């Protein structure tokens, strides 16, 4: 990556992107094992970066909503193990290089990534695109308002001044913790905060004959369906609305703006054949609703291989329409890569790290 002048856009020469699943939060009670998953990523970095550059190459871990939902003591145990691993490595270890990232910061960095990759980060007319990110524990929305009314109407907590390579932006951005896809499942089941592992949580969004178990946040949940006569999209949507309604801000400007949608928006669209897994695609908000309707109405005849699919699609539909206030005909760009580069917040984080290292006092 070439950043000779901070006033000029950086030039990305190459990218090596790798991820491991499950994430750190899955190792809530095995912090050492969790850190070992990061060791594999460090080994890949060693294979990619010349050894002569190891000591000047920074390593950073920014944990997201999965760790934000864990008890503080357990989250810190995981981070401490990763910190120790970094300090044993041959790479540069900056101050505070292992931390839990603020949700707002995550949305901003994803916005930086996509607008850099689409060539709009430095557009003189600020014709940028917005981002929608749906993780397991939280969801983010970020865009650069063009209407003064958006800035005036929004709460101060939704507006974040941000500087990137000598350019200033005043972004609308907010992260909703607990509104990620997996956290929403618990809310829809009525299992938020539930620690009784013997209780059966039921929903009309699930196949009627289903009885299964699911582990999330270190707790094992039993869940299943309801009677066939209350199963289907309408019943499921009514359950989801109780979780969504009047819980999210709805800036009117978003209905006329271009948005890129990532993570579970992308994954569920791929899972149901709405877009190509490699190329992505453009879909309408109503396409999620149509697919949810079809999947939910077939619950009684569908196997239980993807038991949450009806619930997930219905939640995405309600989140977009009732939560954020998008129109049925609003287009969403679903992309995993742009110009063969991952559309992850991590690229924006790399830019921000470079900027902070260049401007840090010696």
Secondary structure, DSSP 4 states (H G I P E B T S, - for coil): -B-S-TTS--B---------SS-GGGGTT-HHHHHHHHHHHHHHHHHHS-GGGGGGSB--EEE-HHHHTS-HHHHHHHHHHHHHHHHHSSSB--TT-EEEPPHHHHHHHHHHHHHHHTT-TT-TT----EEEEE-SSEEEEEEE---HHHHHHS-GGGEEEEEETTEEEEEEEEEEET-SHHHHHHHHHT-TT---TTPEEE-TTS-TT-EEEEEETTEEEEEE---GGG-SHHHHHHHHHHHHTT-S---GGGGGS-EEEEEHHHHHHHHTTSSBTTTBEEEEHHHHHHHHHHHHHTGGGS-GGGTTHHHHHHHHHHIIIIII---TT-EEEE-SEETTEE--HHHHHHHHHHHHHHHS--
